Amino acid sequence: MEYNIGDIVEMKKKHPCGSNRWQIIRVGVDFKFKCLGCEHIITVERPKALKMIKKK
Ligand SMILES: [Zn+2]
């Protein structure tokens, strides 16, 4: 499964703001995601990030 910068993904867990949709803003050893609900940015190690994303 490949992910690219700009992709919109759904997470298994909802962010406290109520949104579970995030935009990928960096891929690599770490992934960076921006919450589409509140624009909060998180950095997550790649293996963890891949587990957090809900597969389509
Ligand atoms: Zn949020």
N, CA, C, O and the ligand as a Tripos MOL2 file, in Angstrom:
@<TRIPOS>MOLECULE
protein
  225   223    57     0     0
PROTEIN
NO_CHARGES

@<TRIPOS>ATOM
      1 N           0.8610   -1.2020    0.0000 N.3       1 MET1
      2 CA          0.0000    0.0000    0.0000 C.3       1 MET1
      3 C           0.8870    1.2390    0.0000 C.2       1 MET1
      4 O           1.7260    1.4130    0.8830 O.2       1 MET1
      5 N           0.6980    2.0750   -0.9730 N.am      2 GLU2
      6 CA          1.5100    3.2880   -1.0710 C.3       2 GLU2
      7 C           0.6950    4.5060   -0.6760 C.2       2 GLU2
      8 O          -0.4910    4.6130   -0.9850 O.2       2 GLU2
      9 N           1.3560    5.4110    0.0080 N.am      3 TYR3
     10 CA          0.7140    6.6760    0.3690 C.3       3 TYR3
     11 C           1.5510    7.8240   -0.1560 C.2       3 TYR3
     12 O           2.7790    7.7510   -0.2000 O.2       3 TYR3
     13 N           0.8790    8.8680   -0.5470 N.am      4 ASN4
     14 CA          1.5630   10.0320   -1.1020 C.3       4 ASN4
     15 C           1.1480   11.2890   -0.3560 C.2       4 ASN4
     16 O           0.0770   11.3590    0.2460 O.2       4 ASN4
     17 N           2.0240   12.2720   -0.4150 N.am      5 ILE5
     18 CA          1.7100   13.5640    0.1800 C.3       5 ILE5
     19 C           0.4440   14.1180   -0.4720 C.2       5 ILE5
     20 O           0.2930   14.0990   -1.6930 O.2       5 ILE5
     21 N          -0.4490   14.6060    0.3660 N.am      6 GLY6
     22 CA         -1.7030   15.1570   -0.1410 C.3       6 GLY6
     23 C          -2.8610   14.1850   -0.0610 C.2       6 GLY6
     24 O          -4.0180   14.5900   -0.1720 O.2       6 GLY6
     25 N          -2.5630   12.8930    0.1330 N.am      7 ASP7
     26 CA         -3.6470   11.9100    0.2500 C.3       7 ASP7
     27 C          -4.4880   12.1800    1.4960 C.2       7 ASP7
     28 O          -3.9750   12.6060    2.5300 O.2       7 ASP7
     29 N          -5.7720   11.9280    1.3750 N.am      8 ILE8
     30 CA         -6.6840   12.0190    2.5140 C.3       8 ILE8
     31 C          -6.9620   10.5990    2.9860 C.2       8 ILE8
     32 O          -7.3640    9.7400    2.2010 O.2       8 ILE8
     33 N          -6.7420   10.3580    4.2850 N.am      9 VAL9
     34 CA         -6.9640    9.0130    4.8190 C.3       9 VAL9
     35 C          -7.8910    9.0860    6.0300 C.2       9 VAL9
     36 O          -8.0240   10.1250    6.6760 O.2       9 VAL9
     37 N          -8.5320    7.9450    6.3180 N.am     10 GLU10
     38 CA         -9.3440    7.8390    7.5230 C.3      10 GLU10
     39 C          -8.5780    7.0400    8.5560 C.2      10 GLU10
     40 O          -7.9430    6.0360    8.2320 O.2      10 GLU10
     41 N          -8.6380    7.4880    9.8010 N.am     11 MET11
     42 CA         -8.0040    6.7740   10.9050 C.3      11 MET11
     43 C          -9.0340    5.8860   11.5940 C.2      11 MET11
     44 O         -10.2360    6.1490   11.5570 O.2      11 MET11
     45 N          -8.5260    4.8180   12.2300 N.am     12 LYS12
     46 CA         -9.4220    3.9320   12.9730 C.3      12 LYS12
     47 C         -10.0270    4.6480   14.1710 C.2      12 LYS12
     48 O         -11.1970    4.4530   14.5020 O.2      12 LYS12
     49 N          -9.2030    5.4920   14.8250 N.am     13 LYS13
     50 CA         -9.6990    6.2290   15.9940 C.3      13 LYS13
     51 C          -9.9870    7.6720   15.6210 C.2      13 LYS13
     52 O          -9.2500    8.2940   14.8560 O.2      13 LYS13
     53 N         -11.0780    8.1960   16.1800 N.am     14 LYS14
     54 CA        -11.4160    9.5960   15.9410 C.3      14 LYS14
     55 C         -10.4990   10.5150   16.7320 C.2      14 LYS14
     56 O         -10.1030   10.2010   17.8550 O.2      14 LYS14
     57 N         -10.1660   11.6540   16.1330 N.am     15 HIS15
     58 CA         -9.4590   12.7020   16.8680 C.3      15 HIS15
     59 C         -10.4500   13.3240   17.8510 C.2      15 HIS15
     60 O         -11.6540   13.3070   17.5960 O.2      15 HIS15
     61 N          -9.9680   13.8750   18.9700 N.am     16 PRO16
     62 CA        -10.8930   14.5010   19.9290 C.3      16 PRO16
     63 C         -11.8040   15.5670   19.3150 C.2      16 PRO16
     64 O         -12.8760   15.8330   19.8580 O.2      16 PRO16
     65 N         -11.4110   16.1770   18.2140 N.am     17 CYS17
     66 CA        -12.2600   17.1970   17.5840 C.3      17 CYS17
     67 C         -13.4410   16.5700   16.8510 C.2      17 CYS17
     68 O         -14.3330   17.2890   16.4010 O.2      17 CYS17
     69 N         -13.4650   15.2300   16.7190 N.am     18 GLY18
     70 CA        -14.6080   14.5630   16.1050 C.3      18 GLY18
     71 C         -14.3640   14.1040   14.6800 C.2      18 GLY18
     72 O         -15.1850   13.3880   14.1060 O.2      18 GLY18
     73 N         -13.2440   14.5120   14.1080 N.am     19 SER19
     74 CA        -12.9240   14.1160   12.7250 C.3      19 SER19
     75 C         -12.0270   12.8850   12.7340 C.2      19 SER19
     76 O         -11.1900   12.7300   13.6230 O.2      19 SER19
     77 N         -12.2010   12.0060   11.7440 N.am     20 ASN20
     78 CA        -11.2230   10.9270   11.6160 C.3      20 ASN20
     79 C         -10.5500   10.9820   10.2430 C.2      20 ASN20
     80 O          -9.9510   10.0030    9.7970 O.2      20 ASN20
     81 N         -10.6550   12.1290    9.5840 N.am     21 ARG21
     82 CA        -10.0230   12.2920    8.2770 C.3      21 ARG21
     83 C          -8.7940   13.1880    8.4160 C.2      21 ARG21
     84 O          -8.8420   14.2670    9.0070 O.2      21 ARG21
     85 N          -7.6860   12.6950    7.8450 N.am     22 TRP22
     86 CA         -6.4110   13.4060    7.9400 C.3      22 TRP22
     87 C          -5.7870   13.4960    6.5640 C.2      22 TRP22
     88 O          -5.9860   12.6240    5.7180 O.2      22 TRP22
     89 N          -5.0310   14.5570    6.3500 N.am     23 GLN23
     90 CA         -4.2550   14.6860    5.1140 C.3      23 GLN23
     91 C          -2.8010   14.3500    5.4080 C.2      23 GLN23
     92 O          -2.2370   14.8070    6.4030 O.2      23 GLN23
     93 N          -2.2010   13.5520    4.5400 N.am     24 ILE24
     94 CA         -0.7880   13.2070    4.6970 C.3      24 ILE24
     95 C           0.0550   14.3820    4.2080 C.2      24 ILE24
     96 O          -0.0970   14.8400    3.0760 O.2      24 ILE24
     97 N           0.9420   14.8630    5.0720 N.am     25 ILE25
     98 CA          1.7900   15.9760    4.6450 C.3      25 ILE25
     99 C           3.2660   15.5980    4.6190 C.2      25 ILE25
    100 O           4.0970   16.3830    4.1610 O.2      25 ILE25
    101 N           3.6010   14.4080    5.1040 N.am     26 ARG26
    102 CA          4.9650   13.9030    4.9210 C.3      26 ARG26
    103 C           4.9450   12.3920    4.9780 C.2      26 ARG26
    104 O           4.2390   11.8070    5.7990 O.2      26 ARG26
    105 N           5.7150   11.7560    4.1110 N.am     27 VAL27
    106 CA          5.8840   10.3080    4.1620 C.3      27 VAL27
    107 C           7.3780   10.0020    4.2340 C.2      27 VAL27
    108 O           8.2070   10.7740    3.7520 O.2      27 VAL27
    109 N           7.7040    8.8690    4.8420 N.am     28 GLY28
    110 CA          9.1050    8.4950    5.0070 C.3      28 GLY28
    111 C           9.2380    7.6230    6.2360 C.2      28 GLY28
    112 O           8.3590    6.8110    6.5220 O.2      28 GLY28
    113 N          10.3260    7.7840    6.9620 N.am     29 VAL29
    114 CA         10.5060    7.0420    8.2170 C.3      29 VAL29
    115 C           9.3970    7.4280    9.1850 C.2      29 VAL29
    116 O           8.8660    6.5900    9.9150 O.2      29 VAL29
    117 N           9.0610    8.7040    9.1760 N.am     30 ASP30
    118 CA          7.9060    9.1960    9.9230 C.3      30 ASP30
    119 C           6.8680    9.7170    8.9380 C.2      30 ASP30
    120 O           7.1900   10.2240    7.8640 O.2      30 ASP30
    121 N           5.6060    9.5710    9.3460 N.am     31 PHE31
    122 CA          4.5170   10.1740    8.5920 C.3      31 PHE31
    123 C           4.0420   11.3900    9.3710 C.2      31 PHE31
    124 O           4.0320   11.3860   10.6020 O.2      31 PHE31
    125 N           3.6500   12.4250    8.6470 N.am     32 LYS32
    126 CA          3.0010   13.5740    9.2720 C.3      32 LYS32
    127 C           1.6000   13.6700    8.7200 C.2      32 LYS32
    128 O           1.3710   13.5400    7.5180 O.2      32 LYS32
    129 N           0.6570   13.9020    9.6350 N.am     33 PHE33
    130 CA         -0.7510   14.0210    9.2510 C.3      33 PHE33
    131 C          -1.3150   15.3260    9.7770 C.2      33 PHE33
    132 O          -0.9780   15.7730   10.8740 O.2      33 PHE33
    133 N          -2.1790   15.9280    8.9730 N.am     34 LYS34
    134 CA         -2.9180   17.1050    9.4280 C.3      34 LYS34
    135 C          -4.3860   16.7330    9.5320 C.2      34 LYS34
    136 O          -4.9940   16.2400    8.5820 O.2      34 LYS34
    137 N          -4.9400   16.9810   10.7170 N.am     35 CYS35
    138 CA         -6.3610   16.7060   10.9390 C.3      35 CYS35
    139 C          -7.2020   17.6700   10.1110 C.2      35 CYS35
    140 O          -6.9690   18.8790   10.1240 O.2      35 CYS35
    141 N          -8.1850   17.1250    9.3890 N.am     36 LEU36
    142 CA         -9.0200   17.9850    8.5510 C.3      36 LEU36
    143 C         -10.1060   18.6790    9.3670 C.2      36 LEU36
    144 O         -10.7750   19.5880    8.8750 O.2      36 LEU36
    145 N         -10.2770   18.2470   10.6170 N.am     37 GLY37
    146 CA        -11.2660   18.8930   11.4740 C.3      37 GLY37
    147 C         -10.7090   20.1410   12.1270 C.2      37 GLY37
    148 O         -11.3540   21.1900   12.1220 O.2      37 GLY37
    149 N          -9.4980   20.0330   12.6990 N.am     38 CYS38
    150 CA         -8.9720   21.1380   13.5040 C.3      38 CYS38
    151 C          -7.5750   21.5830   13.0720 C.2      38 CYS38
    152 O          -7.0000   22.4860   13.6790 O.2      38 CYS38
    153 N          -7.0270   20.9610   12.0330 N.am     39 GLU39
    154 CA         -5.7130   21.3160   11.4910 C.3      39 GLU39
    155 C          -4.5490   21.0040   12.4270 C.2      39 GLU39
    156 O          -3.4330   21.4810   12.2190 O.2      39 GLU39
    157 N          -4.8090   20.2100   13.4470 N.am     40 HIS40
    158 CA         -3.7470   19.7340   14.3270 C.3      40 HIS40
    159 C          -2.8190   18.8260   13.5230 C.2      40 HIS40
    160 O          -3.2720   18.0420   12.6880 O.2      40 HIS40
    161 N          -1.5140   18.9410   13.7830 N.am     41 ILE41
    162 CA         -0.5360   18.1300   13.0420 C.3      41 ILE41
    163 C           0.1280   17.1450   13.9940 C.2      41 ILE41
    164 O           0.5590   17.5110   15.0870 O.2      41 ILE41
    165 N           0.2040   15.8800   13.5600 N.am     42 ILE42
    166 CA          0.8840   14.8620   14.3530 C.3      42 ILE42
    167 C           1.9730   14.2070   13.5080 C.2      42 ILE42
    168 O           1.8720   14.1250   12.2840 O.2      42 ILE42
    169 N           3.0150   13.7430   14.1930 N.am     43 THR43
    170 CA          4.0870   12.9710   13.5540 C.3      43 THR43
    171 C           4.0540   11.5800   14.1510 C.2      43 THR43
    172 O           4.0350   11.4290   15.3730 O.2      43 THR43
    173 N           4.0460   10.5640   13.3060 N.am     44 VAL44
    174 CA          3.9260    9.1820   13.7570 C.3      44 VAL44
    175 C           4.9520    8.3300   13.0090 C.2      44 VAL44
    176 O           5.1370    8.4830   11.8020 O.2      44 VAL44
    177 N           5.6140    7.4330   13.7400 N.am     45 GLU45
    178 CA          6.5460    6.5100   13.0770 C.3      45 GLU45
    179 C           5.7930    5.6720   12.0500 C.2      45 GLU45
    180 O           4.6350    5.3050   12.2520 O.2      45 GLU45
    181 N           6.4740    5.3770   10.9460 N.am     46 ARG46
    182 CA          5.8250    4.6940    9.8200 C.3      46 ARG46
    183 C           5.0370    3.4300   10.2060 C.2      46 ARG46
    184 O           3.8770    3.3050    9.8140 O.2      46 ARG46
    185 N           5.6360    2.4800   10.9690 N.am     47 PRO47
    186 CA          4.8770    1.2440   11.2630 C.3      47 PRO47
    187 C           3.5930    1.5290   12.0310 C.2      47 PRO47
    188 O           2.5630    0.8920   11.8100 O.2      47 PRO47
    189 N           3.6740    2.5000   12.9410 N.am     48 LYS48
    190 CA          2.4790    2.8610   13.7220 C.3      48 LYS48
    191 C           1.4640    3.5550   12.8360 C.2      48 LYS48
    192 O           0.2640    3.2970   12.9360 O.2      48 LYS48
    193 N           1.9410    4.4300   11.9750 N.am     49 ALA49
    194 CA          1.0470    5.1630   11.0770 C.3      49 ALA49
    195 C           0.2660    4.1990   10.1920 C.2      49 ALA49
    196 O          -0.9340    4.3710    9.9750 O.2      49 ALA49
    197 N           0.9610    3.1820    9.6850 N.am     50 LEU50
    198 CA          0.2970    2.2270    8.7820 C.3      50 LEU50
    199 C          -0.7910    1.4540    9.5020 C.2      50 LEU50
    200 O          -1.7750    1.0350    8.8920 O.2      50 LEU50
    201 N          -0.6090    1.2620   10.8220 N.am     51 LYS51
    202 CA         -1.6480    0.5630   11.5930 C.3      51 LYS51
    203 C          -2.8260    1.4660   11.9110 C.2      51 LYS51
    204 O          -3.9580    1.0040   12.0540 O.2      51 LYS51
    205 N          -2.5410    2.7880   12.0220 N.am     52 MET52
    206 CA         -3.6040    3.7260   12.4050 C.3      52 MET52
    207 C          -4.5720    4.0030   11.2600 C.2      52 MET52
    208 O          -5.7390    4.3240   11.4810 O.2      52 MET52
    209 N          -4.0660    3.8750   10.0250 N.am     53 ILE53
    210 CA         -4.8950    4.2270    8.8670 C.3      53 ILE53
    211 C          -5.8910    3.1080    8.5870 C.2      53 ILE53
    212 O          -5.5460    1.9270    8.5450 O.2      53 ILE53
    213 N          -7.1260    3.5250    8.3970 N.am     54 LYS54
    214 CA         -8.1940    2.5690    8.0530 C.3      54 LYS54
    215 C          -8.0620    2.2280    6.5840 C.2      54 LYS54
    216 O          -8.0900    3.1100    5.7250 O.2      54 LYS54
    217 N          -7.9180    0.9460    6.3000 N.am     55 LYS55
    218 CA         -7.7900    0.5130    4.9000 C.3      55 LYS55
    219 C          -9.1320    0.6240    4.1990 C.2      55 LYS55
    220 O         -10.1840    0.3760    4.7880 O.2      55 LYS55
    221 N          -9.0730    1.0030    2.9300 N.am     56 LYS56
    222 CA        -10.3150    1.1610    2.1790 C.3      56 LYS56
    223 C         -10.8950   -0.1910    1.7750 C.2      56 LYS56
    224 O         -11.9450   -0.2450    1.1340 O.2      56 LYS56
    225 ZN         -8.7670   17.2260   14.9500 Zn       57 ZN57
@<TRIPOS>BOND
     1     1     2 1
     2     2     3 1
     3     3     4 2
     4     3     5 am
     5     5     6 1
     6     6     7 1
     7     7     8 2
     8     7     9 am
     9     9    10 1
    10    10    11 1
    11    11    12 2
    12    11    13 am
    13    13    14 1
    14    14    15 1
    15    15    16 2
    16    15    17 am
    17    17    18 1
    18    18    19 1
    19    19    20 2
    20    19    21 am
    21    21    22 1
    22    22    23 1
    23    23    24 2
    24    23    25 am
    25    25    26 1
    26    26    27 1
    27    27    28 2
    28    27    29 am
    29    29    30 1
    30    30    31 1
    31    31    32 2
    32    31    33 am
    33    33    34 1
    34    34    35 1
    35    35    36 2
    36    35    37 am
    37    37    38 1
    38    38    39 1
    39    39    40 2
    40    39    41 am
    41    41    42 1
    42    42    43 1
    43    43    44 2
    44    43    45 am
    45    45    46 1
    46    46    47 1
    47    47    48 2
    48    47    49 am
    49    49    50 1
    50    50    51 1
    51    51    52 2
    52    51    53 am
    53    53    54 1
    54    54    55 1
    55    55    56 2
    56    55    57 am
    57    57    58 1
    58    58    59 1
    59    59    60 2
    60    59    61 am
    61    61    62 1
    62    62    63 1
    63    63    64 2
    64    63    65 am
    65    65    66 1
    66    66    67 1
    67    67    68 2
    68    67    69 am
    69    69    70 1
    70    70    71 1
    71    71    72 2
    72    71    73 am
    73    73    74 1
    74    74    75 1
    75    75    76 2
    76    75    77 am
    77    77    78 1
    78    78    79 1
    79    79    80 2
    80    79    81 am
    81    81    82 1
    82    82    83 1
    83    83    84 2
    84    83    85 am
    85    85    86 1
    86    86    87 1
    87    87    88 2
    88    87    89 am
    89    89    90 1
    90    90    91 1
    91    91    92 2
    92    91    93 am
    93    93    94 1
    94    94    95 1
    95    95    96 2
    96    95    97 am
    97    97    98 1
    98    98    99 1
    99    99   100 2
   100    99   101 am
   101   101   102 1
   102   102   103 1
   103   103   104 2
   104   103   105 am
   105   105   106 1
   106   106   107 1
   107   107   108 2
   108   107   109 am
   109   109   110 1
   110   110   111 1
   111   111   112 2
   112   111   113 am
   113   113   114 1
   114   114   115 1
   115   115   116 2
   116   115   117 am
   117   117   118 1
   118   118   119 1
   119   119   120 2
   120   119   121 am
   121   121   122 1
   122   122   123 1
   123   123   124 2
   124   123   125 am
   125   125   126 1
   126   126   127 1
   127   127   128 2
   128   127   129 am
   129   129   130 1
   130   130   131 1
   131   131   132 2
   132   131   133 am
   133   133   134 1
   134   134   135 1
   135   135   136 2
   136   135   137 am
   137   137   138 1
   138   138   139 1
   139   139   140 2
   140   139   141 am
   141   141   142 1
   142   142   143 1
   143   143   144 2
   144   143   145 am
   145   145   146 1
   146   146   147 1
   147   147   148 2
   148   147   149 am
   149   149   150 1
   150   150   151 1
   151   151   152 2
   152   151   153 am
   153   153   154 1
   154   154   155 1
   155   155   156 2
   156   155   157 am
   157   157   158 1
   158   158   159 1
   159   159   160 2
   160   159   161 am
   161   161   162 1
   162   162   163 1
   163   163   164 2
   164   163   165 am
   165   165   166 1
   166   166   167 1
   167   167   168 2
   168   167   169 am
   169   169   170 1
   170   170   171 1
   171   171   172 2
   172   171   173 am
   173   173   174 1
   174   174   175 1
   175   175   176 2
   176   175   177 am
   177   177   178 1
   178   178   179 1
   179   179   180 2
   180   179   181 am
   181   181   182 1
   182   182   183 1
   183   183   184 2
   184   183   185 am
   185   185   186 1
   186   186   187 1
   187   187   188 2
   188   187   189 am
   189   189   190 1
   190   190   191 1
   191   191   192 2
   192   191   193 am
   193   193   194 1
   194   194   195 1
   195   195   196 2
   196   195   197 am
   197   197   198 1
   198   198   199 1
   199   199   200 2
   200   199   201 am
   201   201   202 1
   202   202   203 1
   203   203   204 2
   204   203   205 am
   205   205   206 1
   206   206   207 1
   207   207   208 2
   208   207   209 am
   209   209   210 1
   210   210   211 1
   211   211   212 2
   212   211   213 am
   213   213   214 1
   214   214   215 1
   215   215   216 2
   216   215   217 am
   217   217   218 1
   218   218   219 1
   219   219   220 2
   220   219   221 am
   221   221   222 1
   222   222   223 1
   223   223   224 2
@<TRIPOS>SUBSTRUCTURE
     1 MET1         2 RESIDUE 1 A MET
     2 GLU2         6 RESIDUE 1 A GLU
     3 TYR3        10 RESIDUE 1 A TYR
     4 ASN4        14 RESIDUE 1 A ASN
     5 ILE5        18 RESIDUE 1 A ILE
     6 GLY6        22 RESIDUE 1 A GLY
     7 ASP7        26 RESIDUE 1 A ASP
     8 ILE8        30 RESIDUE 1 A ILE
     9 VAL9        34 RESIDUE 1 A VAL
    10 GLU10       38 RESIDUE 1 A GLU
    11 MET11       42 RESIDUE 1 A MET
    12 LYS12       46 RESIDUE 1 A LYS
    13 LYS13       50 RESIDUE 1 A LYS
    14 LYS14       54 RESIDUE 1 A LYS
    15 HIS15       58 RESIDUE 1 A HIS
    16 PRO16       62 RESIDUE 1 A PRO
    17 CYS17       66 RESIDUE 1 A CYS
    18 GLY18       70 RESIDUE 1 A GLY
    19 SER19       74 RESIDUE 1 A SER
    20 ASN20       78 RESIDUE 1 A ASN
    21 ARG21       82 RESIDUE 1 A ARG
    22 TRP22       86 RESIDUE 1 A TRP
    23 GLN23       90 RESIDUE 1 A GLN
    24 ILE24       94 RESIDUE 1 A ILE
    25 ILE25       98 RESIDUE 1 A ILE
    26 ARG26      102 RESIDUE 1 A ARG
    27 VAL27      106 RESIDUE 1 A VAL
    28 GLY28      110 RESIDUE 1 A GLY
    29 VAL29      114 RESIDUE 1 A VAL
    30 ASP30      118 RESIDUE 1 A ASP
    31 PHE31      122 RESIDUE 1 A PHE
    32 LYS32      126 RESIDUE 1 A LYS
    33 PHE33      130 RESIDUE 1 A PHE
    34 LYS34      134 RESIDUE 1 A LYS
    35 CYS35      138 RESIDUE 1 A CYS
    36 LEU36      142 RESIDUE 1 A LEU
    37 GLY37      146 RESIDUE 1 A GLY
    38 CYS38      150 RESIDUE 1 A CYS
    39 GLU39      154 RESIDUE 1 A GLU
    40 HIS40      158 RESIDUE 1 A HIS
    41 ILE41      162 RESIDUE 1 A ILE
    42 ILE42      166 RESIDUE 1 A ILE
    43 THR43      170 RESIDUE 1 A THR
    44 VAL44      174 RESIDUE 1 A VAL
    45 GLU45      178 RESIDUE 1 A GLU
    46 ARG46      182 RESIDUE 1 A ARG
    47 PRO47      186 RESIDUE 1 A PRO
    48 LYS48      190 RESIDUE 1 A LYS
    49 ALA49      194 RESIDUE 1 A ALA
    50 LEU50      198 RESIDUE 1 A LEU
    51 LYS51      202 RESIDUE 1 A LYS
    52 MET52      206 RESIDUE 1 A MET
    53 ILE53      210 RESIDUE 1 A ILE
    54 LYS54      214 RESIDUE 1 A LYS
    55 LYS55      218 RESIDUE 1 A LYS
    56 LYS56      222 RESIDUE 1 A LYS
    57 ZN57       225 GROUP 0 **** ****
